Amino acid sequence: MSPRWIIACCRFLLALVFILASIHKIIYPETFAQTIYQYQILPDSMINLVAITLPWIELVAAVAILTPTSFKDGAALLMLLMLAVFALAMSFNILRGLDISCGCFSSGDTDTIGWSNVVRNLGYMFLCVAVMGEQWITDKLRG
């Protein structure tokens, strides 16, 4: 399998994950706001704004990473940054001993935060780096 196909699969997987992550949050922003509140990180005044805008940012990034233009690199970087923030927020609350909903794919889901969620995000972050480094990877594999 050529490097371009592997990167295309990475882009498709990231798009799928971020689309699936955004849908429920877009439909039920109030439930997502409750999930954000449970993380006890943001000031109350920012929770509704984040609950309304973050899922749309996830969705736009998912669409943008599928484009054949340079938008894909920006989308991959945005996804990488979001995943890093999500992993840090989860890690912080795991260490604090909070047993709360992850809020990753739906709000109020039964998937509680755990190290497996953090590791999953690290894996997605690796895919983002691969997408951003597509040209470099392709050049190195060609010799």
LUMNURO-536000 format. One record per residue: residue number from 1; x negated, y negated, z negated of N, C-alpha, C in turn. Coordinates in pm, 1 decimal, m for minus. Layout:
n->NUM	nu->X	nv->Y	nw->Z	cau->X	cav->Y	caw->Z	cu->X	cv->Y	cw->Z
...
***
This chain:
n->1	nu->m85.1	nv->117.5	nw->0.0	cau->0.0	cav->0.0	caw->0.0	cu->m89.9	cv->m124.2	cw->0.0
n->2	nu->m59.6	nv->m218.2	nw->85.6	cau->m142.8	cav->m338.4	caw->97.3	cu->m119.1	cv->m432.4	cw->m21.4
n->3	nu->m218.1	nv->m516.3	nw->m50.1	cau->m203.6	cav->m611.6	caw->m160.5	cu->m83.1	cv->m703.2	cw->m142.4
n->4	nu->m54.0	nv->m740.8	nw->m20.2	cau->61.2	cav->m829.6	caw->4.3	cu->191.9	cv->m762.1	cw->m35.4
n->5	nu->203.1	nv->m632.5	nw->m9.7	cau->323.8	cav->m559.7	caw->m49.4	cu->333.4	cv->m548.2	cw->m201.0
n->6	nu->221.3	nv->m526.9	nw->m264.6	cau->220.9	cav->m517.4	caw->m410.8	cu->263.9	cv->m650.5	cw->m472.0
n->7	nu->211.2	nv->m759.8	nw->m419.8	cau->248.2	cav->m892.3	caw->m469.9	cu->395.2	cv->m920.5	cw->m439.5
n->8	nu->442.3	nv->m879.0	nw->m322.9	cau->584.1	cav->m897.0	caw->m288.6	cu->672.3	cv->m821.6	cw->m388.7
n->9	nu->630.7	nv->m702.7	nw->m428.0	cau->705.5	cav->m625.6	caw->m529.2	cu->703.0	cv->m697.1	cw->m664.1
n->10	nu->589.0	nv->m753.9	nw->m699.4	cau->577.8	cav->m831.5	caw->m824.0	cu->674.1	cv->m950.2	cw->m820.5
n->11	nu->676.5	nv->m1020.9	nw->m708.6	cau->765.8	cav->m1136.6	caw->m694.8	cu->911.6	cv->m1094.8	cw->m706.2
n->12	nu->947.2	nv->m984.5	nw->m640.2	cau->1085.6	cav->m936.8	caw->m645.3	cu->1123.1	cv->m896.0	cw->m787.9
n->13	nu->1034.8	nv->m824.8	nw->m855.5	cau->1062.7	cav->m781.7	caw->m993.3	cu->1080.7	cv->m901.3	cw->m1085.9
n->14	nu->991.9	nv->m999.7	nw->m1075.0	cau->1004.8	cav->m1119.3	caw->m1158.4	cu->1135.0	cv->m1193.2	cw->m1128.8
n->15	nu->1169.6	nv->m1205.1	nw->m1001.5	cau->1295.2	cav->m1271.6	caw->m965.1	cu->1414.3	cv->m1197.5	cw->m1024.4
n->16	nu->1413.2	nv->m1066.7	nw->m1012.2	cau->1522.7	cav->m986.2	caw->m1066.1	cu->1535.6	cv->m1003.4	cw->m1217.1
n->17	nu->1424.0	nv->m996.6	nw->m1286.5	cau->1424.8	cav->m1011.0	caw->m1432.9	cu->1479.5	cv->m1147.7	cw->m1472.9
n->18	nu->1432.0	nv->m1253.0	nw->m1407.9	cau->1475.6	cav->m1387.2	caw->m1445.8	cu->1619.9	cv->m1415.7	cw->m1404.8
n->19	nu->1665.5	nv->m1358.0	nw->m1295.1	cau->1807.0	cav->m1373.0	caw->m1258.5	cu->1893.7	cv->m1302.5	cw->m1361.4
n->20	nu->1857.6	nv->m1179.2	nw->m1394.4	cau->1934.9	cav->m1105.1	caw->m1494.9	cu->1931.2	cv->m1174.1	cw->m1631.0
n->21	nu->1818.6	nv->m1234.1	nw->m1662.9	cau->1806.5	cav->m1303.7	caw->m1791.4	cu->1892.4	cv->m1430.1	cw->m1795.0
n->22	nu->1915.0	nv->m1492.4	nw->m1681.9	cau->1985.3	cav->m1620.9	caw->m1680.8	cu->2137.4	cv->m1609.6	cw->m1674.2
n->23	nu->2189.1	nv->m1506.9	nw->m1611.9	cau->2332.5	cav->m1500.9	caw->m1581.5	cu->2420.9	cv->m1513.3	cw->m1706.2
n->24	nu->2400.8	nv->m1428.0	nw->m1803.8	cau->2485.3	cav->m1429.6	caw->m1923.2	cu->2471.3	cv->m1560.8	cw->m1998.9
n->25	nu->2350.4	nv->m1613.9	nw->m2002.6	cau->2325.9	cav->m1739.7	caw->m2074.0	cu->2394.8	cv->m1857.0	cw->m2005.1
n->26	nu->2401.5	nv->m1853.6	nw->m1872.4	cau->2470.8	cav->m1959.3	caw->m1797.7	cu->2620.9	cv->m1951.2	cw->m1823.5
n->27	nu->2673.9	nv->m1831.3	nw->m1825.0	cau->2817.8	cav->m1813.0	caw->m1844.7	cu->2859.7	cv->m1843.6	cw->m1988.4
n->28	nu->2773.7	nv->m1808.6	nw->m2085.8	cau->2807.3	cav->m1825.9	caw->m2227.8	cu->2702.2	cv->m1911.0	cw->m2299.8
n->29	nu->2693.9	nv->m2039.8	nw->m2267.8	cau->2590.8	cav->m2123.7	caw->m2329.6	cu->2607.3	cv->m2138.4	cw->m2480.9
n->30	nu->2730.8	nv->m2132.1	nw->m2528.8	cau->2751.4	cav->m2146.8	caw->m2673.0	cu->2693.7	cv->m2027.9	cw->m2750.1
n->31	nu->2705.5	nv->m1908.8	nw->m2693.9	cau->2647.9	cav->m1790.8	caw->m2757.8	cu->2495.9	cv->m1796.3	cw->m2752.3
n->32	nu->2442.4	nv->m1843.8	nw->m2639.6	cau->2297.7	cav->m1858.4	caw->m2627.3	cu->2246.2	cv->m1963.5	cw->m2725.9
n->33	nu->2322.9	nv->m2069.7	nw->m2746.9	cau->2283.8	cav->m2172.0	caw->m2844.7	cu->2274.7	cv->m2111.2	cw->m2985.0
n->34	nu->2365.4	nv->m2021.3	nw->m3017.9	cau->2359.4	cav->m1954.5	caw->m3148.7	cu->2233.7	cv->m1868.8	cw->m3160.6
n->35	nu->2197.5	nv->m1802.9	nw->m3052.2	cau->2075.8	cav->m1721.9	caw->m3052.5	cu->1952.5	cv->m1809.9	cw->m3072.3
n->36	nu->1948.8	nv->m1922.5	nw->m3002.2	cau->1836.7	cav->m2015.9	caw->m3018.3	cu->1830.8	cv->m2065.2	cw->m3162.6
n->37	nu->1945.7	nv->m2096.3	nw->m3219.6	cau->1951.9	cav->m2143.7	caw->m3358.5	cu->1890.9	cv->m2040.8	cw->m3454.4
n->38	nu->1917.4	nv->m1913.0	nw->m3430.1	cau->1866.5	cav->m1806.6	caw->m3517.6	cu->1714.1	cv->m1799.6	cw->m3518.6
n->39	nu->1650.7	nv->m1846.6	nw->m3412.9	cau->1504.8	cav->m1846.5	caw->m3409.0	cu->1444.3	cv->m1946.0	cw->m3507.8
n->40	nu->1521.6	nv->m2044.1	nw->m3550.0	cau->1480.3	cav->m2142.3	caw->m3650.1	cu->1349.8	cv->m2213.0	cw->m3613.1
n->41	nu->1337.6	nv->m2249.8	nw->m3487.0	cau->1217.0	cav->m2317.8	caw->m3440.3	cu->1248.4	cv->m2460.2	cw->m3394.5
n->42	nu->1353.1	nv->m2474.9	nw->m3314.6	cau->1387.4	cav->m2606.6	caw->m3259.7	cu->1471.2	cv->m2687.9	cw->m3357.6
n->43	nu->1457.7	nv->m2819.9	nw->m3349.9	cau->1548.3	cav->m2903.8	caw->m3428.5	cu->1691.0	cv->m2886.2	cw->m3376.5
n->44	nu->1787.2	nv->m2895.8	nw->m3465.0	cau->1928.0	cav->m2876.6	caw->m3426.6	cu->1968.3	cv->m2965.4	cw->m3309.5
n->45	nu->1913.5	nv->m3084.5	nw->m3303.4	cau->1950.8	cav->m3178.8	caw->m3197.3	cu->1908.2	cv->m3132.4	cw->m3058.0
n->46	nu->1817.5	nv->m3037.3	nw->m3049.3	cau->1769.3	cav->m2990.0	caw->m2918.2	cu->1832.6	cv->m2858.6	cw->m2873.8
n->47	nu->1899.3	nv->m2790.5	nw->m2963.1	cau->1947.6	cav->m2655.7	caw->m2933.8	cu->2045.5	cv->m2653.3	cw->m2816.6
n->48	nu->2145.5	nv->m2739.0	nw->m2816.3	cau->2243.4	cav->m2737.2	caw->m2707.2	cu->2180.5	cv->m2772.2	cw->m2573.6
n->49	nu->2091.2	nv->m2869.5	nw->m2573.1	cau->2023.4	cav->m2907.2	caw->m2449.3	cu->1943.3	cv->m2790.0	cw->m2393.3
n->50	nu->1870.6	nv->m2721.7	nw->m2478.1	cau->1791.8	cav->m2606.4	caw->m2434.3	cu->1883.5	cv->m2493.8	cw->m2387.6
n->51	nu->1992.7	nv->m2470.5	nw->m2460.4	cau->2085.7	cav->m2362.4	caw->m2424.3	cu->2151.1	cv->m2386.4	cw->m2288.5
n->52	nu->2169.2	nv->m2511.3	nw->m2253.4	cau->2232.4	cav->m2542.4	caw->m2125.5	cu->2130.4	cv->m2544.2	cw->m2011.9
n->53	nu->2011.1	nv->m2596.8	nw->m2036.6	cau->1915.4	cav->m2613.6	caw->m1926.9	cu->1824.0	cv->m2493.8	cw->m1902.5
n->54	nu->1781.4	nv->m2425.7	nw->m2007.7	cau->1684.2	cav->m2316.9	caw->m1991.0	cu->1731.1	cv->m2206.7	cw->m1895.6
n->55	nu->1855.3	nv->m2158.7	nw->m1905.8	cau->1897.8	cav->m2054.2	caw->m1811.0	cu->1894.9	cv->m2099.8	cw->m1664.9
n->56	nu->1924.7	nv->m2226.7	nw->m1640.9	cau->1920.6	cav->m2278.2	caw->m1504.0	cu->1777.2	cv->m2287.8	cw->m1455.4
n->57	nu->1686.1	nv->m2322.6	nw->m1544.3	cau->1543.8	cav->m2325.7	caw->m1507.4	cu->1496.9	cv->m2184.2	cw->m1473.1
n->58	nu->1541.8	nv->m2085.8	nw->m1551.9	cau->1508.3	cav->m1946.0	caw->m1522.7	cu->1560.1	cv->m1906.3	cw->m1384.9
n->59	nu->1683.4	nv->m1944.7	nw->m1354.3	cau->1743.9	cav->m1908.4	caw->m1226.3	cu->1672.9	cv->m1976.2	cw->m1108.8
n->60	nu->1642.9	nv->m2104.0	nw->m1121.4	cau->1572.9	cav->m2176.3	caw->m1014.5	cu->1433.8	cv->m2116.4	cw->m992.7
n->61	nu->1364.7	nv->m2084.2	nw->m1100.6	cau->1231.9	cav->m2022.4	caw->m1087.5	cu->1242.9	cv->m1887.3	cw->m1016.6
n->62	nu->1347.8	nv->m1811.9	nw->m1047.5	cau->1367.2	cav->m1680.8	caw->m984.3	cu->1387.5	cv->m1694.1	cw->m834.3
n->63	nu->1465.4	nv->m1792.3	nw->m793.6	cau->1488.0	cav->m1814.3	caw->m650.1	cu->1359.7	cv->m1865.2	cw->m584.6
n->64	nu->1292.3	nv->m1957.5	nw->m652.6	cau->1172.3	cav->m2018.8	caw->m594.5	cu->1059.4	cv->m1918.5	cw->m574.4
n->65	nu->1049.3	nv->m1818.8	nw->m662.0	cau->938.8	cav->m1722.4	caw->m648.0	cu->958.4	cv->m1632.5	cw->m525.9
n->66	nu->1079.3	nv->m1629.4	nw->m474.9	cau->1106.7	cav->m1547.8	caw->m356.4	cu->1080.2	cv->m1622.5	cw->m225.5
n->67	nu->1056.1	nv->m1751.5	nw->m233.6	cau->1034.0	cav->m1828.9	caw->m111.4	cu->895.2	cv->m1800.6	cw->m54.5
n->68	nu->882.0	nv->m1810.1	nw->76.3	cau->751.4	cav->m1785.2	caw->137.3	cu->660.1	cv->m1907.4	cw->130.5
n->69	nu->704.3	nv->m2014.3	nw->70.1	cau->626.2	cav->m2137.5	caw->63.5	cu->543.1	cv->m2141.7	cw->m64.5
n->70	nu->477.9	nv->m2253.4	nw->m84.2	cau->396.3	cav->m2269.6	caw->m204.8	cu->481.6	cv->m2282.8	cw->m330.1
n->71	nu->613.2	nv->m2290.2	nw->m316.4	cau->700.1	cav->m2293.1	caw->m434.5	cu->679.1	cv->m2169.7	cw->m521.0
n->72	nu->640.7	nv->m2060.2	nw->m457.3	cau->624.2	cav->m1935.3	caw->m532.4	cu->516.3	cv->m1947.2	cw->m638.5
n->73	nu->409.8	nv->m2019.5	nw->m608.4	cau->302.7	cav->m2035.7	caw->m707.2	cu->348.9	cv->m2120.5	cw->m825.4
n->74	nu->421.0	nv->m2227.3	nw->m796.9	cau->476.1	cav->m2310.3	caw->m903.9	cu->577.1	cv->m2234.3	cw->m987.2
n->75	nu->658.2	nv->m2153.4	nw->m919.6	cau->756.4	cav->m2072.1	caw->m991.5	cu->687.4	cv->m1970.0	cw->m1080.8
n->76	nu->582.5	nv->m1907.6	nw->m1029.0	cau->508.3	cav->m1809.5	caw->m1109.2	cu->444.4	cv->m1875.4	cw->m1230.9
n->77	nu->391.2	nv->m1996.3	nw->m1212.4	cau->332.5	cav->m2069.1	caw->m1325.1	cu->439.3	cv->m2105.6	cw->m1427.3
n->78	nu->553.7	nv->m2152.3	nw->m1380.5	cau->664.4	cav->m2186.2	caw->m1471.1	cu->710.8	cv->m2062.5	cw->m1547.8
n->79	nu->723.6	nv->m1951.3	nw->m1477.6	cau->762.6	cav->m1826.3	caw->m1543.9	cu->658.5	cv->m1784.3	cw->m1647.1
n->80	nu->531.7	nv->m1795.8	nw->m1610.7	cau->423.5	cav->m1762.1	caw->m1702.6	cu->433.2	cv->m1846.0	cw->m1830.2
n->81	nu->455.2	nv->m1974.5	nw->m1815.3	cau->466.6	cav->m2062.5	caw->m1931.7	cu->589.0	cv->m2028.2	cw->m2016.5
n->82	nu->703.0	nv->m2002.1	nw->m1951.1	cau->823.1	cav->m1964.2	caw->m2026.8	cu->799.9	cv->m1833.8	cw->m2101.5
n->83	nu->742.3	nv->m1736.1	nw->m2034.1	cau->716.6	cav->m1606.7	caw->m2098.4	cu->621.3	cv->m1621.2	cw->m2216.9
n->84	nu->523.0	nv->m1708.8	nw->m2203.8	cau->429.7	cav->m1732.0	caw->m2314.5	cu->502.5	cv->m1793.5	cw->m2433.6
n->85	nu->587.3	nv->m1890.8	nw->m2406.7	cau->664.9	cav->m1953.5	caw->m2515.0	cu->757.8	cv->m1851.3	cw->m2579.6
n->86	nu->824.2	nv->m1769.8	nw->m2497.4	cau->914.8	cav->m1667.9	caw->m2551.4	cu->837.4	cv->m1568.7	cw->m2638.4
n->87	nu->721.0	nv->m1524.4	nw->m2590.2	cau->639.8	cav->m1427.7	caw->m2666.1	cu->592.4	cv->m1488.3	cw->m2798.1
n->88	nu->551.4	nv->m1613.7	nw->m2793.0	cau->507.6	cav->m1680.4	caw->m2916.4	cu->622.9	cv->m1696.9	cw->m3014.8
n->89	nu->740.0	nv->m1735.6	nw->m2965.7	cau->856.6	cav->m1751.6	caw->m3052.9	cu->895.4	cv->m1619.2	cw->m3118.3
n->90	nu->893.2	nv->m1513.0	nw->m3038.6	cau->925.3	cav->m1381.9	caw->m3094.8	cu->820.0	cv->m1339.1	cw->m3196.2
n->91	nu->693.4	nv->m1354.4	nw->m3161.3	cau->585.0	cav->m1315.4	caw->m3252.8	cu->594.4	cv->m1390.5	cw->m3384.2
n->92	nu->618.6	nv->m1519.3	nw->m3376.0	cau->631.0	cav->m1604.2	caw->m3494.5	cu->741.6	cv->m1551.8	cw->m3586.4
n->93	nu->855.7	nv->m1517.8	nw->m3527.0	cau->968.1	cav->m1472.4	caw->m3609.0	cu->953.6	cv->m1328.0	cw->m3654.9
n->94	nu->883.5	nv->m1246.0	nw->m3579.1	cau->854.3	cav->m1109.6	caw->m3626.1	cu->766.2	cv->m1119.0	cw->m3750.0
n->95	nu->663.9	nv->m1203.6	nw->m3743.3	cau->573.4	cav->m1220.8	caw->m3856.7	cu->644.9	cv->m1282.4	cw->m3977.7
n->96	nu->747.6	nv->m1362.8	nw->m3952.6	cau->827.4	cav->m1420.2	caw->m4061.7	cu->926.0	cv->m1320.3	cw->m4119.0
n->97	nu->940.7	nv->m1205.3	nw->m4051.7	cau->1030.5	cav->m1101.0	caw->m4100.9	cu->1176.2	cv->m1119.0	cw->m4061.0
n->98	nu->1204.0	nv->m1204.9	nw->m3963.7	cau->1342.5	cav->m1224.1	caw->m3919.9	cu->1385.7	cv->m1108.8	cw->m3830.2
n->99	nu->1505.5	nv->m1062.1	nw->m3851.5	cau->1564.1	cav->m954.7	caw->m3770.9	cu->1677.9	cv->m1016.7	cw->m3691.1
n->100	nu->1643.5	nv->m1076.6	nw->m3577.3	cau->1741.1	cav->m1151.2	caw->m3498.3	cu->1746.9	cv->m1098.2	cw->m3355.9
n->101	nu->1851.8	nv->m1139.5	nw->m3285.8	cau->1869.2	cav->m1100.9	caw->m3146.4	cu->1758.1	cv->m1161.2	cw->m3061.4
n->102	nu->1710.3	nv->m1083.5	nw->m2968.7	cau->1607.7	cav->m1131.5	caw->m2876.0	cu->1663.2	cv->m1244.8	cw->m2790.4
n->103	nu->1784.7	nv->m1230.3	nw->m2740.2	cau->1841.5	cav->m1330.2	caw->m2651.1	cu->1779.0	cv->m1326.3	cw->m2513.3
n->104	nu->1710.4	nv->m1218.9	nw->m2482.6	cau->1636.3	cav->m1210.6	caw->m2356.7	cu->1728.4	cv->m1197.0	cw->m2235.6
n->105	nu->1821.3	nv->m1105.1	nw->m2241.4	cau->1907.1	cav->m1080.7	caw->m2125.3	cu->2052.8	cv->m1111.9	cw->m2150.4
n->106	nu->2089.2	nv->m1129.6	nw->m2273.7	cau->2223.2	cav->m1177.2	caw->m2305.9	cu->2218.0	cv->m1237.4	cw->m2444.1
n->107	nu->2311.4	nv->m1320.1	nw->m2470.7	cau->2314.0	cav->m1386.4	caw->m2600.1	cu->2390.3	cv->m1299.9	cw->m2698.6
n->108	nu->2335.9	nv->m1289.1	nw->m2817.3	cau->2401.6	cav->m1209.3	caw->m2919.6	cu->2389.9	cv->m1059.9	cw->m2893.6
n->109	nu->2294.2	nv->m1020.3	nw->m2810.0	cau->2280.0	cav->m877.7	caw->m2779.8	cu->2224.0	cv->m802.8	cw->m2900.6
n->110	nu->2228.1	nv->m674.0	nw->m2890.8	cau->2181.0	cav->m590.7	caw->m3001.8	cu->2031.8	cv->m563.8	cw->m2993.0
n->111	nu->1968.1	nv->m614.9	nw->m2889.1	cau->1823.7	cav->m600.0	caw->m2873.2	cu->1754.8	cv->m700.2	cw->m2965.7
n->112	nu->1712.5	nv->m652.9	nw->m3081.9	cau->1647.0	cav->m742.7	caw->m3176.5	cu->1501.1	cv->m761.3	cw->m3136.9
n->113	nu->1444.3	nv->m873.5	nw->m3181.9	cau->1305.3	cav->m901.0	caw->m3148.3	cu->1215.6	cv->m794.2	cw->m3207.7
n->114	nu->1113.0	nv->m762.9	nw->m3134.9	cau->1015.9	cav->m663.6	caw->m3179.9	cu->891.1	cv->m673.0	cw->m3094.8
n->115	nu->789.5	nv->m603.6	nw->m3136.7	cau->662.8	cav->m609.9	caw->m3062.8	cu->677.3	cv->m556.0	cw->m2921.2
n->116	nu->772.0	nv->m465.0	nw->m2899.8	cau->791.8	cav->m413.7	caw->m2763.6	cu->838.4	cv->m525.3	cw->m2669.8
n->117	nu->918.7	nv->m620.2	nw->m2721.2	cau->960.1	cav->m734.5	caw->m2640.3	cu->840.7	cv->m822.8	cw->m2605.1
n->118	nu->750.9	nv->m841.0	nw->m2701.3	cau->631.8	cav->m923.0	caw->m2678.3	cu->542.8	cv->m856.2	cw->m2572.8
n->119	nu->523.7	nv->m726.3	nw->m2585.4	cau->440.8	cav->m653.3	caw->m2488.8	cu->504.1	cv->m658.5	cw->m2349.8
n->120	nu->635.2	nv->m644.4	nw->m2342.9	cau->705.3	cav->m654.5	caw->m2214.1	cu->678.7	cv->m790.9	cw->m2151.3
n->121	nu->687.2	nv->m897.3	nw->m2231.3	cau->659.6	cav->m1030.8	caw->m2179.2	cu->515.8	cv->m1043.9	cw->m2131.1
n->122	nu->422.4	nv->m983.3	nw->m2202.5	cau->283.0	cav->m986.0	caw->m2158.9	cu->267.4	cv->m917.1	cw->m2023.2
n->123	nu->339.9	nv->m809.1	nw->m2002.7	cau->338.1	cav->m740.7	caw->m1873.0	cu->392.3	cv->m829.6	cw->m1762.3
n->124	nu->502.1	nv->m899.0	nw->m1789.7	cau->557.0	cav->m992.5	caw->m1690.7	cu->459.9	cv->m1107.5	cw->m1665.8
n->125	nu->390.1	nv->m1150.7	nw->m1770.2	cau->290.8	cav->m1257.1	caw->m1753.8	cu->178.6	cv->m1211.7	cw->m1660.5
n->126	nu->138.1	nv->m1087.2	nw->m1671.5	cau->37.2	cav->m1031.4	caw->m1581.7	cu->85.5	cv->m1037.3	cw->m1436.7
n->127	nu->213.6	nv->m1005.3	nw->m1414.6	cau->268.8	cav->m1012.5	caw->m1279.0	cu->266.2	cv->m1156.0	cw->m1227.3
n->128	nu->295.3	nv->m1252.0	nw->m1313.9	cau->289.4	cav->m1393.7	caw->m1274.2	cu->148.8	cv->m1432.1	cw->m1230.6
n->129	nu->50.2	nv->m1387.8	nw->m1306.3	cau->m88.7	cav->m1417.9	caw->m1272.1	cu->m124.0	cv->m1353.4	cw->m1137.9
n->130	nu->m76.7	nv->m1231.8	nw->m1115.3	cau->m103.1	cav->m1164.7	caw->m987.3	cu->m42.4	cv->m1243.0	cw->m871.5
n->131	nu->79.5	nv->m1293.1	nw->m889.0	cau->144.1	cav->m1372.1	caw->m783.1	cu->63.7	cv->m1499.3	cw->m756.2
n->132	nu->21.8	nv->m1566.8	nw->m862.6	cau->m55.4	cav->m1690.5	caw->m844.4	cu->m191.9	cv->m1663.0	cw->m781.7
n->133	nu->m246.1	nv->m1544.9	nw->m803.7	cau->m377.1	cav->m1510.7	caw->m749.6	cu->m370.5	cv->m1427.3	cw->m623.6
n->134	nu->m258.0	nv->m1429.1	nw->m556.1	cau->m238.9	cav->m1345.1	caw->m436.9	cu->m349.5	cv->m1364.0	cw->m334.2
n->135	nu->m381.1	nv->m1486.9	nw->m301.8	cau->m482.8	cav->m1511.9	caw->m199.4	cu->m618.3	cv->m1459.9	cw->m244.2
n->136	nu->m654.9	nv->m1485.3	nw->m367.3	cau->m782.7	cav->m1439.1	caw->m421.4	cu->m789.5	cv->m1286.7	cw->m420.6
n->137	nu->m680.6	nv->m1221.3	nw->m465.0	cau->m676.7	cav->m1074.6	caw->m468.6	cu->m691.8	cv->m1018.0	cw->m327.9
n->138	nu->m617.7	nv->m1076.0	nw->m232.6	cau->m623.7	cav->m1029.5	caw->m94.6	cu->m763.9	cv->m1045.1	cw->m37.4
n->139	nu->m825.9	nv->m1159.9	nw->m62.3	cau->m962.2	cav->m1183.9	caw->m12.0	cu->m1061.4	cv->m1085.1	cw->m71.3
n->140	nu->m1051.3	nv->m1056.7	nw->m201.8	cau->m1145.0	cav->m967.2	caw->m268.9	cu->m1128.6	cv->m822.8	cw->m219.9
n->141	nu->m1007.2	nv->m782.3	nw->m192.8	cau->m984.7	cav->m645.2	caw->m147.7	cu->m1026.1	cv->m625.0	cw->m2.6
n->142	nu->m1029.5	nv->m732.7	nw->72.9	cau->m1075.6	cav->m722.0	caw->211.8	cu->m1227.9	cv->m715.0	cw->219.0
n->143	nu->m1291.1	nv->m759.2	nw->113.2	cau->m1436.8	cav->m749.9	caw->110.7	cu->m1497.6	cv->m880.1	cw->127.4
***
